[in-house]
Amino acid sequence: MDYKKDKPISFMLVFVLIQCLFLKNHLSIGAGDTISVNHSLSGDQNIISASGIFVLGLFTPGNSSNYYLGMWYKEVAQTIVWVANREKPVMDRFSSEVRISNGNLVLFNESKLLIWSTNVNSSSSHSTVAVLLDNGNLVLKDESNLSKPILWESFDYLTDTWLPGSKLGYNKEHHHKNFITSWKNLEDPSPGLFSFELVPSENSSVIMWNKSRIHWSGGAWVESYKSFSLIPEMKLSSYYNFTFVSNDKEIYLTYSIIPDKKKNIYALNNTNGISRFVMDVSGQIKEMILMPNNVWDLYWTQPREKCKAEAFCGAYGSCNEKSTPSCNCLNGFEPKSRRDWDLKDYSGGCIRKTKLQCGNNASADGERDRFADIPSMLLPENKQSKYVENIEACESICFNNCSCTAYSYDNTGCSIWSGDLLDLQQLEAGDGKGRSIYIRLAASEFQSTKHGKGPITGVVVGSVVASIVVVLVLISFLVLRRKKMDWRGKGMEGSLMAFGFRDLQNATKNFSEKLGGGGFGSVFKGILPDSTMIAVKKLEGVGQGEKQFRAEVSTIGTIQHVNLVRLRGFCSQGAKKLLVYDFMSNGSLASHLFHQNTSKVLDWKTRYQIALGTARGLVYLHEECRDCIIHCDIKPENVLLDADFCPIVADFGLAKLVGREFSRVLTTMRGTRGYLAPEWIAGVAITSKADVYSFGMMLFELVSGRRNSEQTEVDGKLKYFPSMAISAIVEGGDVLNLLDRRLEGNVDLEEVEKVCKVACWCIQDNEAHRPSMSQVVQMLEGNMDVYLPPVPQCVRIFHDNEENTPWD
């Protein structure tokens, strides 16, 4: 061997070895879970908990250019659970550094300035290490003396997420309060307006707005139920074990997961189930469970109404619970920051598109400010009441006061508002709680101003016309009322009319025109003497006595919702028991879906609104009535369509009223084969989730335009439609092939795919895996992501039989 010739090569090998040793001291320990004095993090480097569940490193949220030191799940699409430097981001992750310094875990930015530290006093600065645990807790401890208590832990400094094992509460010794606070928006983890915390003096839970006032209360802790009094979901849950501790040193709430693979709470690397509570930017506390395919399922959320958050939409922003997005600017206004609104931070509100002329005389074309009528609004509370005789005087007061931005006039009198308008909420027409508010706008915001003589003149003319109309209506009402006295029969019972059997026999021409039949009898068309159209249901096999029947009917008569059929009255004469409803001119959904009459084809937009409206009606029955009402027979025949094709859920009147524990078996209910949930067929107790299953089956029929029970022939093979739909979703097939051919492909493909996913979630075999109807509404409204669902067993069996290629 030529020594001289090989010397440069040997020198190079030594150089490389030295470089490797040098790099080793400066790189993160790839698969390690620890940061020590000799190891730091920078750029894309990170540490991973021992079982590979959590990752700690620098990240950037969304499209932001800022970087933060944070923690997320390794196997789940970036779900941030903790952020160190919430209010002080770094700009360059490669020039920034996370390391141990003077016994603390610290973060230096690109300018080598200290911007975050664990900030503890430690005498063991050379042996301090930071370890990321499998429960998501980042701990600082003395490696040389493991018997010493933990020096610092991230569980004591929660951000927006509450993980199993962490404590929500108050440390009395250190006067330290631990709570979770929402992000400012989807790309800014700095503290937002909402925080979920305990009130130590009352042992209660609250969501605070801006740390200044209570936005929502979960009530006091009830030890016997292991839940807060106003959060019944906690005591009904079989997934969690909540523990409330109160002693001389601390008061806190913590929870753990009850492992149960049968309930399909999926785990990572054979650990306990994955769950988290999140304080959302919407002001809602959300409980999330990791489901199959590593996607999050919203288990419950409180409060359900986002619009009740103070100034949620900011100045001149109107909140609508049933729209997407929830906030919209009033006419004549636009978002102050479009980017913030796109990131679901509406607190900045809206600004005027055009400046007002008030105080500056008239505009160039001689026009002055005017008032725009916005109907069906829940009005702000900070009003000033004025005593005037009519709406013209009310408008005049506001018009002549440049600080007045809006007025309203109703039977309670005149109200005016000065300055920015906050807490406006848009209600549905006919809600009964809504009022018209008149907003001051520049004249140029109105499409035409040349044909009028100013806002006051217009109001005067309109008022005269309205007065004439009122007089005519009053006269008509008196005439009709006189007619009604002739056929009222036994008169009124509560808000319902008690008809005589002969009255209804005459109204229906001896029950000659049958509209349809259901589980409890047939429905006939009728006309009252005042020409009002009605639908009369002759009940069959109803065993209630007179008193019980009237009590149930009286309860049903109080139920009013835009998507539920209104009960007008009833008849109870011996064995003859009938219910009288409003007549729906467009018949049932079934008559449009399953009859090949081209004049009755429902377009996709209408079908989607029918799905959404039906879901809203069921939410009212399940969650907003005094007692939960389970419909028990959801199908297209029981969804009626009014003149505007608005869906009206019918035939819920005889569903049993179930107690709050949802524990009784409904043995007297009769459902329809093809829509029955598995637990019902098995003879076990059913809950409102049985309606969810039926609704899911109906969603498939909305897409296909044919009954699920009718198998479709495709390529010479008989196919079950739910199996076809989920196959297309799971395997990335052509969604257009699923559609009712009469639609000719004129659909929103994303909506079709969403409906199929929601339907598949609804028909899960285990009722615990099905969403609630309120969650279904949020999915259809776009307020909740709809992830790829697992394949239900019933669909899986059909698919395997059809394809001979079982799903994994």
Secondary structure, DSSP 8 states (H G I E B T S, - for coil): --HHHHHHHHHHHHHHHHHHHHHHTTS--TT--EE-TT--B-TT-EEE-TTS-EEEEEE--TT-S-BEEEEEESSSSS-EEEES-TT--BS-TTT-EEEEETTEEEEE-TT--EEEE-----S-TTTEEEEE-TTS-EEEEETT-TTS--SEEGGGS--SEE-TT--EEEETTTTEEE-EEEEEETTEEEEEEEEEEEETTTTEEEEEETTTEEEEEEEEEETTTTEETT-HHHHH-SSEEEEEEE-SSEEEEEEEE---GGGT--BSTT-SB-EEEEE-TTS-EEEEEEEGGGEEEEEEEE-S-GGGSTTTT-TTEEE-TTSSSSEEE-TTEEES-HHHHHTT--TT-EEESS---TTS-S-TTS---EEEEEEEEE--S--EEE--SSHHHHHHHHHT-TTEEEEEEETTEEEEEESS---EEE--TT-SS-EEEEEEE-GGGSS--TTSS-HHHHHHHHHHHHHHHHHHHHHHHHHHHHHHHHH-TT-EETTEEE--HHHHHHHTTTTTSEEEEETTEEEEEEE-TT--EEEEEEE-S----HHHHHHHHHHHHT---TTB--EEEEEEETTEEEEEEE--TT-BHHHHHSS--GGG---HHHHHHHHHHHHHHHHIIIIISSSEE--S--SGGGEEE-TT--EEE-S-TTS-EE-TT------S----TTS--HHHHTT----THHHHHHHHHHHHHHHHSS-TTS-EEETTEEE-HHHHHHHHHHTT--GGGGS-GGGTT-S-HHHHHHHHHHHHHHT-SSGGGS--HHHHHHHHHTSS--------HHHHHHHHHHHS----
